[in-house]
């Protein structure tokens, strides 16, 4: 079970790596966001469309990377807390069962 | 699938917001009921939200030479049913619209509808279908997360196509254009999301039998019962 858990994770990493390498081989690959490219299609389909409202607030680029990191850190932090908590709980339960014998 | 701020005409933006709002409201009610009736599952709910938070923060490079990201909403839909994910997804998208200049407030309704309503419902439906077919849990979880991810992006393509029909080929032609931008980039990322979801589901099967039983998930699954 434990081995299988890591196996899936390794496979996910391999797919990510392979996808990135294949993508990088493409000519002029800049890894622009597909969202940005879709908005460019909007301009191609209807060249006279102009966004009718702008962002309330846009973080300066240096700050934006920090906020992205913050989002990932919050997610990974809470997720990691849960996973560690459950593992510890299971071990405690096993130890208590052993003591009972 | 983040439609940028101002990139839907006002009428479309208002309609998608009106469509998404009741789902988010139902998600709030469902989350409250879960917390009240199954308090032992609260931490798992937080962890499912955290999974979506983490995955949607990571822009991954793809085979097409552009990048995009996973949605992470399939896992929660699998565990808690689709309705609660409307709330969790809306929190993720709200955070990104307000703080990361990713998406926007006028397009928040449309983005919520794609990622937090259609994605989870498709994932949930596929998981149910896989179970009905007798597929192993890992296969069901993988297929659910993968199809939830793809469905989200195809929905975004549909929303853009409705707002910006092609002068020559109409809404359908426009949808194909937008889908052609999203789908090839998204496919490997959807596979990655599926694999990560299976990783978490396997962990839960090993360590979280109590919560899974409380959620009455896969009641007939012997792997859960054995714990």
Interface residues (C-beta under 8 A of the other chain):
Chain A: X1 X2 X4 X5 X8 X9 X11 X12 X15 X16 X18 X19 X20 X22 X23 X24 X26 X28 X29 X30 X31 X32 X33 X34 X35 X37 X38 X39 X41 X42 X44 X45 X46 X49 X51 X52 X53 X54 X55 X56 X57 X58 X59 X64 X67 X68 X69 X71 X72 X74 X75 X76 X77 X78 X79 X81 X82 X83 X85 X86 X87 X89 X90
Chain B: X1 X2 X3 X4 X5 X6 X7 X9 X10 X43 X44 X46 X47 X49 X50 X51 X52 X53 X54 X55 X56 X57 X58 X59 X60 X61 X62 X63 X64 X65 X66 X67 X68 X95 X96 X98 X99 X100 X101 X102 X104 X105 X106 X153 X156 X157 X160 X164 X165 X166 X167 X174 X177 X178 X181 X182 X185 X186 X188 X189 X191 X192 X195 X196 X198 X199 X202 X203 X206 X207 X208
